[in-house]
Structure formats: structure tokens, C-alpha cells
């Protein structure tokens, strides 16, 4: 036996000398720097972890772990199982080589002669990796030589640290960090003696069954004088743990998918604020819980820094348990309802068509369009007569907004919205005047940045995702006049202007300055709340990613509480301040004659100021002496299913008489409210003797018949107008 061992040692030594010039070696620092992870972590602006995502589907390797942060029990088990004389040899355990050669000669089983350093050499150099059929003689010689070089230039601690961070353990798991967190659910520093033995046992048989794995781990524990009672149970529990779950706190999955890049470092910093992100996500979940039973499942939040454009919070969905958790609600395109109205008023102020004090008529309107007569309605189906532009915008009245858009021209409004970055998907002719009530699809991301331009006096700038200081004016451009933007912001911040529709005590009323607008889309499928303070712009969407309608949820009850909660959080300890007026505007005390508008100080673009305002003409639509006044023959009612059923009324007005619809008597009087039903209808007005005074036809669109329901049913729920509140 001694002769065989000598021959083996001599042969190895000769071959080692012959192969000395074959291979180069990296330094420890180079190897550590080249460590490639599969899971990348998104950090907030201060370096706090937000989200970890796996980007490499082929292998699972986590951050490099220093030797000082490894469990001593783990290291002891690895050296007992792989290299008991690790601290005694110089890379090659010649005694083990001799024993292995002799055992192979007599076909006996042996522990093996490959040291930790030799195994590390095979991991470092791809040419020395062990193929399925075993290494060739040349590969073995290269492995021996590289191991001796590592021992000369690296410390033992560096060799052991590099080994445990680079060695495959089981399946796709590479390195002790991945093994420890994914099989045992803890950091490597916390591994117990049993867990350390189980980890070390995988090095020889990575894909062993639970029983074989436990048996080998038990052998390592016995070498340490420990019992094996808990080994089998822990092995089975480890194999049952799902190895695909994300690691760490999951705060920003949607934004992480956009920002994290595998070519970057393992930890990549963003502009998010972890505390705000956490609070926004929780606030959204709480609000959705409050809306339980009203068919609301999803929501999204974005917070932008006004000055820099940096994203401070990005909540793409209501959480991992949402039916559509993977859908990013910040980027999804949906109808924004009334949230587009401020930009119509902004453009009208620029064109000097109106001032904030101008009296706009809120009365029944029938507007000719290529598709027929367009009859806009307000949320409450009531008309307010003449109201100031300030009140019309603040209270989100529909008819004044549509009339303003008709004055401006739909092409001008379409162009302005695209200049604001809303990226409307169709042509101007496709939307027509319905664009005033939010018929286009936009994303919360783009809409929030458009509102940020209002906060910045009409200047639109790019959104920033990274934590580095933003470039001064890169990408910034003026989209709207500073004066018009300031006045619109002032109107949106006026709680009194909202009183007609929302009252004085709504969630939109904050203790310090904030400009805000809500919106609700067709069928109550989406509701929104967007606004800004002096420092931040906050956008909130609430609805269903599936597009299913909510039950009785408007912007004021759905998204507004989340918006208000975030604004209070952002300005706790530092109240928001109203912006300074630009030089292009001036204040003037105004008073109104014949309308319910208080004396107040109003802002004007210079050259448009006027101290006294009065309404002329008829304030409300009056019935004529004979026949049907409203609707007119050929009317097309384009209903937006956005309001509660009780608010769904079409008003019939005319001469005193008896009203008949589609052959059925509805009632008597000069006015009658009817719950609309889709289809073509014939309306007749009869005198006291049943004689026909007038007959008209009209059509109702915007809803679907329920199976089995009669077309003339008045009790069926009809949808409400879009673009409201």
C-alpha cells in the first residue's frame, strides 16, 4: 500500500510541475466583484430596501456574504464534510490523494481527495468545471495547479469565504446565502448546528432525497458529538418551502420591474421614499376595505416632487392578494372623467375667452355634433343657471365645460392635452366634445405629471426615477401661460368654489394650501383624485383592473380620502403654502348682480380685469306657450353610466298637458322627469281631451338592455353621465 501511495504522490507532483504555466488566477477582490446575483434589490433614495426581484431564471444566487457573517456551526460542518485538514495543507491534501488513489486501485469507496481549495479552483475556472463524466487528466492537473496558486496568494479566510459564496448547493441554488434564505428562511449567520449540517450535506449530493440527505447530515452531526433527532423533520420542512417567493419586504413590485436592470449592481437606488411608499400602500388598502361590498378591488397611487419631478411613491395595485396584482394601475390607461376640465379652463383663460369671474350658463344644452345632438348633464341632473367660472370648475359642472370646449374648438383642446403628455390614443374627431368630460383613455402617470405642470406654472418637465440630483432644466418646456395656470390652481384650491357640488366639509378640504380635482368615468368604472401642494403632486385611482363598474362610488368617496391622507402625511409639521402670483396676473375685488356669487377678491390675467359682473337673459329654460320645449325632435342622449340610478333623469318640459312615452301615459304637468332607457323613443304631449299637441322622437344611448327587461321599463337602473365629480 505504501508503494502505491508513493507512486500516486510522485505522479501527481510530476504532473503538477509540468502543468505550472497553464493557468492564471484572479484575485480575491476580482472574484468578489464579479459575483453575479439572480435577485436585484431596489433601494429608496436613502438606501433602504424596497423590493427584490429575480431577474435570472437560470440560477438563484444572492448577495455575497462575508465570512464574519456566517454561522460557525455551518463552517465547521462544511470543513468536516469536505476538507478536514483545510488549515494544514497548501491547496492539495497529498495524504488524501494517496488514500484515494489506493482505494481506486482496489475499487474501494473513499471520502475523496478534492480539497475546498481545489473545488474553488473548479468553480473559478470554467475550463476546470466537472463534466458529467468526470474531469480529464489535464483538468485535474489544472485544478491542482490553480489550487496551489490560490493558497500562495489568498488567505485561508478568503478561500473559504469565496467557496461558500460560489459553490452550488441544490438545484438552482448557488452560494450559502441563497440556500440559507430559500431553504431555511433565515440569514446565514443564524444557521443552527442541524441546519449547518444539512447545508454541508448537500455539497456531496445536491439532489439527494430527504432521507439520504438527512442520513448524511446526521453523520456530520455525530462527528461533532451531537444528536440527530431534529434532522429528518427539518430536512422535509426545508424541501417544502417554496423557493420561488420574493425575498424581503415587497413595497414596489411594479416600479422595480421597470427600473431594475441585470447589467447594474445588485442593489440599485431609486428616488422613492420607503416611508411614504409604505404609508401610501397601507392607506390605499384601508380605503378599499372601507369600500367593502361596493365592488371595488383595485387602486393605484403616484406621488411626484414638483420641483425635481422625482417619483416619491408608486403603488401600482392594492397588493399581492388583488385579483390583478400584476397590473400596474399607474400606467394602465382609463377614462379620467372630470380631471381633464382644469386644462380646458386653462386654455380658455389663455385665449382670453373667460376670466375666473366670468358668468357661464349652466342650463339645458343641445349641441349639434356629426353624430347627432349632444345633451350634456350634470351629476345631480340639476342646472344652476349662471355661475362664475370659478364655481363651475370647482363644482365640476358639465355643461359649462362642454360649452367652453365648443368655444375653443375640440381640436385646440385635443392638441393641448397631447402637449401635456397625455398621449391620447385616437384622433380629435373620434372624441369630439365628449373629451371635455374625460372620454379619452389616459394613464395616472401622465395625468399626474400634467397636474404637476399646473403646480409649476405651466411648465412641463420629465419624471425622474433615480436618486441622483436632477439636471437643471433638462427636458422642461412651457406648455401653458403662467398666469392662466396660476388662476386655475387658485380655483382648484378654493373650497368655497366646490360648495355647490361637494359642500364645505368634504375630504378635499385641507388645513393648508392644496389644489385638487376629482373625476369619475363611465359606469363608475374608475374614479380619480389628483392635486398638488407647494411641494408635491399626488394622483390616486380607485376602481377595478378588470373594468367592472363599482357600486355607488364617486371620486369624492373613492379616491379622495386616499389623496387627502397622503397630503396630510406629506405636510405634517410643515404646512403647504400658496404660490406667489406671477407678474402677469392681478387681484381685484368683484361683485355680481343677479346671481348667487359672493363679493370676493378675484385673480385676473392683466388686461381682462373687471369689477362688476351680471347675468343677462333667461337664467333657466322656461316652457313655451305651446308644445314640447325639451327635448327637441331628433335629440340624441349619450348617457355616461357614471351616476346612481336615482340621478338618472331626462326632463320633459313644455305646455301643461299629459305626457305619453312609447304609448304609455307617464303623468301630467309642465315638467316631468323620466329615468332613461336605451333605445329609440316617441314622446307625445296631449291636452286635457287626449288630443295630440306635439310628437317628437329621440334616442338614448350608453347602456345595455338586461335580458328579459322590457324596453320601456322605468325602474331599470340607468347609467350616469361621464366626467362628473
Buried (B, 14 or more C-beta within 10 A) or exposed (E): EEEBBEBBBEEBBEBBEEBEEEBEBBEBEEBBEEBEBBBBBBBBBEEBBBBBBBBBEEBBBBBBBEBEBBBEBBBBBBBBBBBBEBEEBEBBBBBBBBBBBBBBEEEEEEBBBBBBBBBBBBBBBEEBEBEEEEBEEEBBBBBBBBBBBBBEEBEEEBBBBBBBBBBBBBEBBBBBBBBBBBBBEEBBBEBBBBBBBBBBBBBEEBEBEBEEBBBBBBBBBEBEEBEBEBBBEBBEBBEEEEBEEBBEBBBBBBBBBBBBEEEEEBBBBBBBBBBBBBBBBEBBBEBBEEBEEBBBBBBBBBBBBBBBBBBBBBBBBBBEEBEBBEBBBBBBBBBBBBBBBBBBBBBBBBBEBBBBBBBBBBBBBBBEBEEBBBBBBBBBBEBBBBBBBBBBBBBBBBBBBBBBBBEBBBEBBBBBBEBBBBEBEEEBEEBBBBBBBBBBBBBBBBBBBBBBBBBBBBBBBBBBBBBEEBEEEEEBEBBBBBBBBBBBBBBBBBBEBBBBBBEEEBBBBBEBBBBBBBBBBBBBBBBBBBBBBBBBBBBBBBBBBEEBBBEBBBBBBBBBBBBBBBBEBBBEEEEBEBBEBBEBBBEBEBBBEEBEBEEBEBBBBEEBBEEEBEBEEEBEBEBEEEBBBBBEEEBBBBBBBBBBBEBBBBBBBBBEBBBBBBEEEBEEEBBBEBBBBBEEBEBBBBEEEEEEBBBBEBBBBBBEEEEEEEEEEEEBBBBBBBBBB
